[in-house]
Amino acid sequence: MTRKPDGSWDKSKLPSRHVTEGPSRAPHRSYYYAMGLGTRDIAQPFVGVASCWNEAAPCNTALMRQAHAVSKGVKAAGGTPREFCTITVTDGIAMGHEGMRSSLVSRDCIADSVELTMRGHGYDALVGVAGCDKSLPGMMMAMLRLNVPSVFLYGGSILPGRWQGKDVTVVDVFEGVGMHSAGKMTLEDLCDLETHACPSDGACGGQFTANTMACVSEAIGLALPLSASLPAPYLSRDEYAVASGEAVMRLIESNLRPRDICTRKAFENAAVVVAATGGSTNGGLHLPAMAHECGIEFTLRDVAEIFKRTPYLADLKPGGQFVAKDMGEAGGMPVLLKTLLEGGHIHGDCMTVTGKTIAENLKDVKWRDDQVVIRPVSNPLSPTGGVVGLWGSLAPDGAIVKVAGMTSHRSHRGPARCFEGEDACFAAVEAGDYKDGDVLVIRYEGPKGGPGMREMLSTTAALAGQGRGDKVALITDGRFSGGTRGLCIGHVGPEAQAGGPIALIQDGDIINIDSDAGILDLEVEPEELARRKAAWSPRKTNYNSGAIWKFAQLVGPAHLGATTHPGADGETHIYADL
């Protein structure tokens, strides 16, 4: 898309022509005049500036400021910004109760609501500003679905808290609950810790899901280099917001679209970064969902194959020492990508929103010897990635575990202790009602069976806080927070509600886990499982109307991304070309 010789825009192929051009659109234009736009504003491309601002949690409270800065950049580059908000369900608040059933559902609701706003108003391009776990992939899914020129902007991480001489995050508070229940922390200390752990705006500070997907946004090419690095409170972040607004205008002019950027090789780069940073297991759910939006088959197995051959380089919490602010100060994603590129682990020829390739973006980036957060590929924390895929008789469709920082207890063989949902397991853990060597099985927490595929951070953090995280294993058809550590296996598929083997486990059955070999087996004879399956039936949930019921009717399996619509394979048109 090019400008006319006089500098004005040719809107003949832009979606906004349907709401701004010709005599029949006079009523539509009257609305724009009512909002203070002039004829020149109406003649320019309309850029949707979507943010997930709300006051639910600090992850989102700095997003409106940055969205306004994006609008300044759009205006400076000759566009007309149109700001709007979508929802966020923040996992830190939703965790450990029924509210967590809304979390994964919100990812698709975000993508859907951004799509509907863009479609309904004929916007030509999109800048998405997001700050919490599901809002990042949800916003990027909308970009890939609509395929209009788009730039993603992370709202930034929280500053680390400081307590008793060390940096702390919200995960330390979750683990503090377990320490308190085990008599290892006083109530006074727990209450003091909670007042120091989260000192500012921004998403959780470790390499949990938000920071994992922020790294993905740069690695996959949808975000400007270094834009994910600065913490949310830093007003200098606004410079990246302005630059993102300017960048999207260049993308309109060149007609460079998200699906031109997010090729299969770009998804491979993104998976490499999840593994190299010891990122969240949720990366194994969100990358397939994003790929689904643009017609690329990229399953959990594809992701896991990349994890297996990727060195673990970034020493980040929860398995390591540092937080997102430290990684930014060490050079951020450009330094990590540079060493991965030089080591032959990523594709340098993938295009990005800068209009240049990854390799071109990294041309002048130098290795930093003055930092210890990011290792070079020649000296990794471990030779394989911090996240591992598992398959076997208990998980024919696969499962996933984070092993970052685990030097021992990477395998486990023991008797099953079954719980029909997280609440029952958390109660048992809090009461110390389990034995060393057990394999705690939390089932009926999958996408359909939960419904909503809850995260289990409250339970896993309680185990860690009690000092018994290396004495037991935990498996579930639900999810884990990126803050989970220990031998905790999620996304077990098929899920219990679909009649997967996890539904057929009985107390005392022996389960064998080997994260190094990628094995998750149930040591029960096939004939016995067939007998149990014949007596099995799906469970009735408490969600029989409303948004969560709707999600349960539509959602697919976790190893394919838990998506709720046919994706690009079902398209007969692309919004950007209407």
LUMKOL-51502 format. One line per 8 residues: number of its first residue (from 1); their letters; for each residue y, x, z of C-alpha. Coordinates in pm, 1 decimal, m for minus. Example, Ala and Ser with C-alpha at 12.3 -4.5 7.8 and 13.67 -1.06 7.14 Angstrom:
<rs>
1 = AS = m450.0:1230.0:780.0; m106.0:1367.0:714.0
</rs>
This chain:
<rs>
1 = MTRKPDGS = 0.0:0.0:0.0; 332.2:154.4:m106.2; 692.5:63.2:m61.0; 918.8:m44.5:m340.6; 1178.4:202.9:m474.0; 1446.3:42.3:m256.5; 1240.2:107.0:56.3; 1133.3:m254.4:103.4
9 = WDKSKLPS = 768.1:m350.7:134.9; 546.6:m509.9:m128.8; 370.9:m783.1:69.7; 177.4:m927.7:m222.4; m154.9:m812.4:m75.1; m73.8:m825.7:294.5; m202.8:m1112.1:512.6; 148.9:m1193.4:640.0
17 = RHVTEGPS = 248.3:m1314.6:294.2; 73.0:m1638.6:389.0; 329.1:m1703.7:664.0; 646.2:m1541.9:529.8; 664.4:m1565.5:149.7; 788.1:m1842.9:m79.8; 959.5:m2181.2:m41.1; 653.4:m2345.9:116.5
25 = RAPHRSYY = 676.6:m2107.8:411.9; 1029.3:m2208.3:512.3; 898.0:m2396.6:820.3; 704.4:m2087.2:926.5; 1007.1:m1863.7:883.8; 1214.7:m2100.6:1094.1; 996.4:m2010.8:1393.6; 1067.6:m1641.2:1338.4
33 = YAMGLGTR = 1441.0:m1703.4:1321.6; 1405.9:m1891.5:1652.2; 1272.6:m1571.8:1809.3; 1565.6:m1363.6:1687.0; 1414.1:m1209.3:1374.0; 1627.3:m1163.3:1064.8; 1540.7:m1175.6:697.2; 1464.9:m802.3:688.4
41 = DIAQPFVG = 1227.8:m833.0:986.3; 1044.1:m1118.4:817.4; 1012.3:m922.8:493.9; 843.8:m629.9:672.8; 474.0:m598.4:761.3; 379.9:m778.9:1081.7; 193.3:m560.5:1328.7; m3.2:m720.5:1609.6
49 = VASCWNEA = 42.1:m521.3:1930.6; m239.4:m643.0:2152.4; m268.8:m540.6:2515.2; m506.3:m631.4:2794.7; m228.2:m635.4:3053.1; m286.7:m830.1:3371.3; m253.4:m792.8:3745.0; m627.0:m808.3:3817.2
57 = APCNTALM = m653.0:m435.5:3884.9; m463.3:m107.5:3836.0; m655.2:m39.7:3511.6; m429.1:m286.8:3335.1; m92.2:m282.2:3508.7; 60.1:m4.1:3293.9; m41.0:m159.3:2962.8; 263.4:m381.6:2905.7
65 = RQAHAVSK = 496.6:m83.0:2936.5; 296.3:104.2:2676.4; 274.2:m196.8:2445.2; 653.6:m218.1:2447.8; 665.5:151.4:2353.5; 424.2:86.7:2065.7; 664.0:m180.1:1940.3; 946.6:75.2:1938.2
73 = GVKAAGGT = 736.6:298.0:1715.6; 652.0:12.9:1479.2; 1018.9:m82.6:1447.9; 1129.1:275.9:1391.8; 881.9:303.0:1102.8; 994.0:m16.0:930.4; 755.4:m275.2:1071.2; 787.7:m592.5:1275.2
81 = PREFCTIT = 580.0:m583.2:1596.1; 433.4:m900.8:1740.8; 310.0:m846.1:2094.8; 36.4:m1054.2:2252.8; m205.6:m1024.3:2543.3; m573.2:m1092.7:2578.2; m793.0:m1111.0:2886.3; m961.0:m839.6:3088.6
89 = VTDGIAMG = m1235.3:m871.6:3345.1; m1212.6:m559.3:3558.1; m1548.5:m433.6:3677.5; m1424.8:m278.0:4000.3; m1315.4:m622.4:4118.5; m1606.7:m812.1:3958.2; m1871.0:m571.9:4096.3; m2139.4:m682.5:4336.9
97 = HEGMRSSL = m2101.1:m1060.1:4312.1; m2123.1:m1344.4:4060.2; m1800.4:m1232.4:3896.2; m1985.3:m943.7:3728.8; m2159.4:m1195.3:3501.8; m1822.1:m1233.9:3329.6; m1783.7:m864.6:3248.5; m1990.3:m811.6:2933.0
105 = VSRDCIAD = m1900.7:m1162.2:2817.5; m1536.5:m1053.5:2828.9; m1598.8:m775.9:2572.8; m1679.5:m1033.8:2305.4; m1410.7:m1271.4:2429.8; m1153.5:m992.9:2387.0; m1272.9:m917.1:2034.6; m1278.8:m1287.8:1949.4
113 = SVELTMRG = m935.2:m1365.1:2091.3; m772.5:m1069.2:1915.2; m941.2:m1175.3:1592.0; m820.5:m1533.9:1630.2; m462.9:m1431.3:1712.0; m449.8:m1197.3:1413.5; m606.9:m1450.1:1177.2; m404.7:m1744.7:1300.8
121 = HGYDALVG = m70.6:m1570.0:1252.5; m142.2:m1354.4:948.8; m71.1:m1014.2:1101.6; m109.7:m712.8:873.2; m211.8:m439.4:1116.0; m314.0:m391.4:1476.9; m239.1:m154.6:1761.1; m465.8:m226.3:2056.3
129 = VAGCDKSL = m380.7:m107.9:2408.5; m665.3:m131.9:2659.6; m745.6:8.2:3000.7; m1073.2:m116.9:3151.8; m1441.7:m86.4:3069.5; m1505.9:m377.9:2833.1; m1153.4:m401.8:2695.7; m1185.4:m67.8:2514.4
137 = PGMMMAML = m1492.3:m152.8:2303.9; m1374.3:m513.8:2272.8; m1045.3:m403.2:2118.8; m1214.5:m154.9:1885.0; m1468.0:m420.8:1780.9; m1178.0:m645.4:1676.6; m1030.0:m364.5:1466.9; m1358.7:m306.2:1287.3
145 = RLNVPSVF = m1415.7:m678.7:1238.1; m1072.8:m749.9:1091.7; m1053.0:m417.8:902.0; m674.5:m417.5:891.9; m500.4:m79.6:946.1; m541.8:m17.1:1318.0; m473.8:235.4:1593.2; m629.2:227.1:1939.2
153 = LYGGSILP = m441.5:341.9:2249.6; m602.9:395.9:2588.9; m379.1:294.5:2877.5; m474.2:604.4:3076.9; m673.8:691.3:3385.7; m576.2:656.9:3748.7; m463.1:960.1:3945.5; m727.9:1097.3:4180.4
161 = GRWQGKDV = m706.6:989.6:4540.4; m697.3:1251.5:4811.9; m894.0:1206.2:5131.9; m1003.1:1460.8:5391.6; m914.8:1750.1:5163.0; m1095.4:1638.8:4847.4; m1030.5:1433.0:4534.0; m1186.2:1087.3:4552.8
169 = TVVDVFEG = m1233.4:786.4:4323.6; m1332.2:425.3:4374.3; m1698.0:529.7:4343.2; m1658.6:724.6:4666.5; m1563.6:395.7:4829.8; m1869.1:218.0:4685.9; m2085.0:502.8:4815.7; m1898.6:483.7:5144.3
177 = VGMHSAGK = m2036.2:132.3:5189.1; m2386.6:279.9:5174.7; m2292.8:559.4:5413.3; m2154.1:305.4:5657.6; m2468.7:91.5:5640.4; m2678.4:403.7:5710.7; m2460.8:499.2:6008.9; m2319.4:804.2:5828.6
185 = MTLEDLCD = m1958.5:682.8:5813.9; m1756.0:496.4:6069.6; m1585.0:172.0:5981.0; m1252.7:341.9:6055.9; m1324.3:616.3:5802.2; m1438.6:365.9:5541.3; m1118.5:163.9:5584.8; m912.3:483.6:5568.9
193 = LETHACPS = m1092.8:597.1:5251.7; m1028.4:265.6:5077.6; m654.4:307.3:5129.4; m649.7:651.8:4965.3; m898.0:625.8:4676.5; m680.4:450.9:4418.9; m320.5:574.9:4438.3; m172.6:459.4:4105.7
201 = DGACGGQF = m194.3:258.3:3786.0; m485.5:343.4:3558.7; m856.6:307.4:3498.5; m1124.4:463.1:3720.9; m1079.3:838.4:3721.3; m1428.9:976.8:3664.8; m1630.3:981.3:3343.1; m1719.2:619.6:3395.5
209 = TANTMACV = m1715.9:358.7:3118.4; m1339.2:341.0:3058.5; m1293.5:715.8:3020.4; m1616.4:742.7:2820.8; m1494.2:487.2:2567.6; m1147.1:645.9:2566.9; m1312.2:972.2:2460.9; m1504.8:774.2:2199.2
217 = SEAIGLAL = m1179.3:633.4:2059.2; m1059.1:985.0:1975.9; m1398.6:1113.2:1861.0; m1455.8:820.0:1627.6; m1107.8:859.2:1477.1; m935.4:537.2:1587.5; m695.3:700.8:1835.4; m442.0:980.4:1798.8
225 = PLSASLPA = m553.7:1323.8:1926.0; m483.5:1375.8:2298.6; m375.1:1012.7:2340.5; m653.7:952.0:2592.8; m564.5:1248.9:2813.9; m259.9:1165.7:3023.1; m292.6:947.1:3333.8; m147.5:597.1:3317.6
233 = PYLSRDEY = 149.2:656.4:3554.5; 288.6:941.0:3343.9; 581.6:804.6:3147.7; 513.1:1074.5:2888.6; 220.5:855.9:2780.6; 482.2:634.5:2617.5; 537.0:905.4:2355.9; 178.7:853.2:2239.0
241 = AVASGEAV = 245.3:479.0:2233.4; 550.3:523.0:2010.6; 352.5:761.7:1789.7; 70.6:505.7:1763.4; 318.7:245.2:1638.7; 450.7:488.4:1380.8; 97.6:589.1:1278.7; m12.8:232.5:1208.2
249 = MRLIESNL = 277.9:192.1:966.5; 159.2:498.7:774.7; m186.9:344.6:763.1; m46.0:25.5:609.8; 124.7:234.5:344.0; m188.7:433.1:262.1; m424.3:133.8:314.0; m652.6:345.7:532.2
257 = RPRDICTR = m865.8:100.5:728.7; m1098.9:118.9:1030.6; m1416.1:95.7:824.0; m1295.5:389.0:612.7; m1271.5:585.1:936.5; m1571.1:457.8:1133.5; m1853.4:569.3:906.9; m2204.2:640.6:1028.3
265 = KAFENAAV = m2109.6:1006.4:1071.9; m1814.2:899.0:1288.6; m2049.9:697.7:1510.0; m2269.5:1005.5:1538.2; m1963.2:1202.2:1654.3; m1893.7:934.2:1913.1; m2250.0:950.4:2048.6; m2224.9:1329.5:2071.6
273 = VVAATGGS = m1913.7:1295.2:2287.7; m2079.9:1043.8:2522.2; m2362.1:1293.3:2578.8; m2141.0:1602.9:2598.1; m1920.0:1446.7:2866.4; m2204.9:1303.9:3073.8; m2056.7:965.7:2991.4; m2149.8:612.5:3084.2
281 = TNGGLHLP = m2482.4:460.4:2986.4; m2271.5:172.4:2858.0; m2193.9:392.4:2558.0; m2548.9:311.1:2446.6; m2455.2:m56.7:2446.9; m2103.9:m45.5:2301.2; m2159.3:194.9:2010.2; m2429.6:m26.6:1852.9
289 = AMAHECGI = m2201.3:m328.8:1902.7; m1908.9:m155.2:1732.6; m2131.4:m39.3:1445.4; m2255.2:m396.6:1403.8; m1898.2:m506.4:1330.4; m1884.2:m287.3:1020.6; m2238.4:m327.8:892.9; m2381.1:2.4:1018.3
297 = EFTLRDVA = m2722.6:m2.7:1184.1; m2681.8:223.2:1484.5; m2924.0:129.1:1759.3; m3003.4:265.2:2103.7; m3275.3:478.7:1944.8; m3021.6:633.3:1704.2; m2785.8:700.1:1993.8; m3063.0:852.2:2205.5
305 = EIFKRTPY = m3174.6:1087.9:1929.5; m2822.0:1230.2:1921.4; m2807.6:1249.9:2301.8; m3127.8:1456.2:2295.9; m2982.4:1732.3:2080.0; m2631.7:1747.5:2232.7; m2534.6:2000.3:2502.4; m2375.5:1870.0:2821.9
313 = LADLKPGG = m2035.0:2038.6:2843.3; m1780.2:1850.9:3055.5; m1817.1:1886.6:3432.6; m1694.6:1540.6:3523.8; m1762.9:1294.2:3804.0; m1989.4:1126.2:3901.7; m2242.6:1398.0:3818.7; m1988.6:1681.0:3818.7
321 = QFVAKDMG = m1674.5:1799.1:3994.5; m1368.8:1684.4:3801.0; m1178.5:1369.5:3704.1; m1010.5:1256.6:3383.0; m673.5:1404.4:3480.0; m839.4:1746.3:3510.1; m997.6:1712.5:3167.3; m662.1:1624.6:3015.6
329 = EAGGMPVL = m502.3:1929.2:3175.2; m787.3:2142.7:3035.7; m697.1:2038.9:2681.6; m867.1:1703.9:2661.3; m1072.3:1582.6:2369.7; m930.2:1831.8:2116.5; m1067.4:2128.0:2315.0; m1405.1:1955.8:2361.1
337 = LKTLLEGG = m1423.3:1853.7:1993.9; m1326.0:2203.9:1883.3; m1618.9:2369.8:2059.6; m1855.2:2095.8:1942.5; m1733.9:2144.2:1584.8; m1772.0:2520.5:1599.7; m2120.8:2472.9:1744.9; m2220.9:2244.6:1458.7
345 = HIHGDCMT = m2261.0:1933.1:1671.7; m2004.4:1704.2:1507.2; m1901.9:1619.5:1151.8; m1561.7:1768.0:1077.8; m1508.6:1577.2:752.7; m1464.7:1235.0:915.9; m1125.5:1073.6:854.6; m899.1:968.9:1142.7
353 = VTGKTIAE = m589.0:757.0:1197.6; m371.7:1064.5:1151.4; m463.1:1052.2:783.2; m641.2:1384.1:833.5; m1002.1:1470.3:907.7; m1135.0:1573.6:1246.8; m1150.6:1934.4:1127.5; m792.1:1922.5:1001.5
361 = NLKDVKWR = m673.7:1775.9:1332.6; m848.5:2059.1:1518.2; m733.7:2341.4:1291.5; m479.5:2484.4:1535.0; m660.2:2398.6:1859.8; m749.7:2708.9:2060.0; m1018.8:2750.5:2322.8; m877.0:2759.2:2675.0
369 = DDQVVIRP = m1018.7:3037.6:2892.6; m793.6:2927.5:3179.0; m989.6:2608.0:3243.9; m1335.0:2536.9:3391.7; m1372.1:2164.2:3321.5; m1504.2:2194.7:2965.2; m1777.8:2448.3:2889.5; m1819.8:2614.7:2549.3
377 = VSNPLSPT = m2135.9:2522.0:2356.4; m2259.2:2876.2:2422.1; m2264.3:2810.1:2798.2; m2344.7:2441.2:2858.5; m2409.6:2274.9:3191.6; m2745.5:2184.6:3035.1; m2879.2:2223.2:2681.3; m2929.3:1850.1:2632.2
385 = GGVVGLWG = m2693.0:1562.0:2691.4; m2602.9:1391.5:3015.3; m2748.9:1057.7:2897.0; m3111.8:997.4:2793.0; m3305.9:721.3:2615.7; m3651.1:616.0:2741.1; m3936.5:428.6:2573.1; m4287.6:326.8:2674.3
393 = SLAPDGAI = m4509.2:38.0:2775.1; m4242.3:m88.9:3017.1; m3960.2:m55.3:2762.7; m4082.0:m109.5:2404.8; m3718.9:m166.5:2296.3; m3593.1:122.3:2505.4; m3391.6:192.5:2818.3; m3122.0:440.2:2918.2
401 = VKVAGMTS = m3044.4:670.4:3211.5; m2761.9:908.3:3301.2; m2899.0:1248.3:3407.4; m2567.0:1436.8:3416.2; m2559.2:1662.7:3716.8; m2923.5:1595.2:3810.6; m3107.7:1924.5:3865.3; m3404.4:1757.8:4034.2
409 = HRSHRGPA = m3567.9:1414.4:4060.0; m3558.9:1367.1:3684.9; m3907.8:1217.9:3695.3; m4070.7:974.3:3935.1; m4403.6:795.3:3969.1; m4438.7:529.2:4231.9; m4513.1:168.8:4327.7; m4292.2:m116.0:4213.1
417 = RCFEGEDA = m4084.8:m321.2:4453.1; m3964.9:m625.0:4259.2; m3641.3:m819.3:4308.2; m3540.0:m1129.2:4116.2; m3176.0:m1028.9:4070.8; m2938.7:m771.2:4216.7; m2836.2:m965.4:4526.7; m3186.6:m951.2:4676.5
425 = CFAAVEAG = m3214.7:m578.7:4608.4; m2873.7:m499.7:4754.5; m2963.0:m690.4:5072.4; m3285.5:m489.5:5104.9; m3106.5:m159.9:5043.9; m2829.3:m239.9:5290.0; m3092.5:m323.3:5550.9; m3294.6:m9.0:5469.4
433 = DYKDGDVL = m3586.8:m233.4:5377.6; m3752.0:m3.6:5123.5; m3968.3:307.5:5128.6; m3924.8:655.5:4989.8; m4118.0:676.1:4664.7; m4055.1:312.7:4567.3; m3943.0:206.6:4222.4; m3693.8:m72.4:4284.3
441 = VIRYEGPK = m3715.3:m324.7:3999.2; m3417.4:m556.6:3947.7; m3496.4:m810.8:3677.5; m3352.1:m1124.8:3523.6; m3019.6:m944.5:3494.4; m3030.8:m896.3:3114.8; m2785.0:m1041.4:2862.3; m2965.4:m1377.4:2850.7
449 = GGPGMREM = m3140.3:m1378.6:3184.1; m2847.2:m1293.7:3408.3; m2676.9:m1425.0:3214.9; m2424.4:m1154.9:3141.6; m2609.5:m825.5:3208.3; m2445.3:m736.7:3538.4; m2375.5:m379.6:3648.5; m2551.7:m254.8:3960.3
457 = LSTTAALA = m2300.8:m8.8:4108.2; m2295.4:m173.6:4449.8; m2669.9:m118.9:4486.7; m2691.5:228.3:4333.2; m2386.8:349.0:4526.1; m2538.0:216.5:4848.9; m2855.1:418.2:4779.7; m2648.9:730.7:4713.9
465 = GQGRGDKV = m2435.5:672.7:5020.0; m2746.5:641.0:5237.5; m2860.9:979.1:5107.4; m3176.4:830.4:4956.9; m3078.1:818.7:4590.6; m3320.7:1103.0:4519.3; m3604.8:940.4:4714.4; m3644.2:628.8:4499.7
473 = ALITDGRF = m3595.4:519.4:4141.6; m3436.0:198.8:4020.1; m3494.2:13.7:3693.7; m3330.6:m299.6:3559.0; m3279.7:m504.8:3244.8; m2916.4:m518.2:3353.9; m2657.0:m241.0:3330.9; m2513.2:35.1:3542.2
481 = SGGTRGLC = m2156.8:138.0:3597.9; m2056.7:469.6:3451.5; m2010.9:564.9:3816.0; m2382.1:530.3:3892.2; m2577.5:846.8:3970.2; m2941.9:906.4:4051.2; m3258.8:807.7:3866.5; m3132.4:462.6:3771.8
489 = IGHVGPEA = m3263.4:322.6:3443.5; m3085.8:33.3:3275.0; m3099.4:m179.5:2959.0; m3480.3:m211.1:2988.3; m3587.4:m413.3:2687.1; m3711.7:m663.2:2606.2; m3544.4:m820.7:2906.8; m3730.6:m1034.3:3158.3
497 = QAGGPIAL = m3586.2:m1361.1:3026.7; m3738.7:m1277.5:2685.6; m4079.3:m1216.5:2842.7; m4059.1:m838.1:2830.0; m4298.5:m627.3:3038.7; m4037.8:m600.2:3315.6; m4096.1:m973.1:3382.8; m4467.2:m911.2:3438.7
505 = IQDGDIIN = m4447.9:m633.8:3700.0; m4598.9:m710.9:4039.6; m4529.1:m535.8:4368.7; m4742.2:m224.9:4393.3; m4783.2:m167.8:4019.3; m4738.2:199.5:3937.9; m4440.4:290.8:3720.5; m4405.3:633.0:3560.9
513 = IDSDAGIL = m4061.6:768.1:3468.0; m4001.2:1100.0:3294.3; m3642.5:1139.7:3175.6; m3710.0:1480.5:3020.4; m3993.1:1341.8:2806.8; m3814.5:1009.4:2748.6; m4098.3:801.5:2898.7; m4094.1:472.2:3092.8
521 = DLEVEPEE = m4447.5:337.8:3139.8; m4603.8:57.3:3340.4; m4954.4:167.9:3441.1; m5120.9:m171.3:3406.1; m5398.0:m245.0:3157.7; m5289.1:m442.8:2847.1; m5549.5:m711.7:2922.8; m5400.6:m768.2:3267.9
529 = LARRKAAW = m5047.3:m787.0:3122.6; m5167.5:m1041.6:2866.7; m5313.9:m1251.4:3148.4; m4984.8:m1238.5:3338.2; m4786.8:m1319.3:3024.5; m4992.6:m1636.0:2968.5; m4886.4:m1760.8:3312.9; m4520.8:m1661.4:3270.1
537 = SPRKTNYN = m4226.3:m1882.5:3172.8; m3849.0:m1816.7:3143.8; m3627.6:m1885.6:3441.5; m3358.3:m2149.8:3464.9; m3021.5:m1995.1:3548.9; m2724.9:m2150.6:3728.2; m2513.4:m2119.3:3413.3; m2580.9:m2428.5:3206.4
545 = SGAIWKFA = m2235.5:m2490.6:3059.9; m1918.0:m2296.1:2996.2; m1847.0:m1953.8:2853.7; m2134.9:m1769.5:3020.7; m2385.2:m2033.7:2901.4; m2242.3:m2002.0:2550.4; m2285.6:m1624.1:2563.8; m2647.8:m1661.0:2673.7
553 = QLVGPAHL = m2725.5:m1884.4:2374.5; m2583.5:m1636.7:2123.8; m2642.3:m1289.4:2264.2; m2890.5:m1049.3:2109.8; m3090.8:m767.0:2270.3; m2929.1:m474.8:2448.0; m3073.2:m205.1:2220.5; m2877.0:m362.3:1933.5
561 = GATTHPGA = m2556.3:m387.8:2136.5; m2591.4:m735.7:2294.7; m2385.2:m884.8:2011.3; m2310.7:m1252.4:1962.9; m2257.6:m1297.9:1588.3; m2406.4:m1173.8:1257.9; m2151.8:m895.0:1212.1; m2054.5:m746.4:880.2
569 = DGETHIYA = m2394.1:m827.1:729.3; m2304.9:m1194.8:746.1; m1959.2:m1162.4:590.5; m1850.3:m1327.3:267.8; m1491.5:m1210.8:317.3; m1294.2:m957.7:517.9; m980.7:m1078.8:690.9; m770.7:m787.9:561.4
577 = DL = m832.2:m899.5:202.8; m748.6:m1268.6:243.5
</rs>
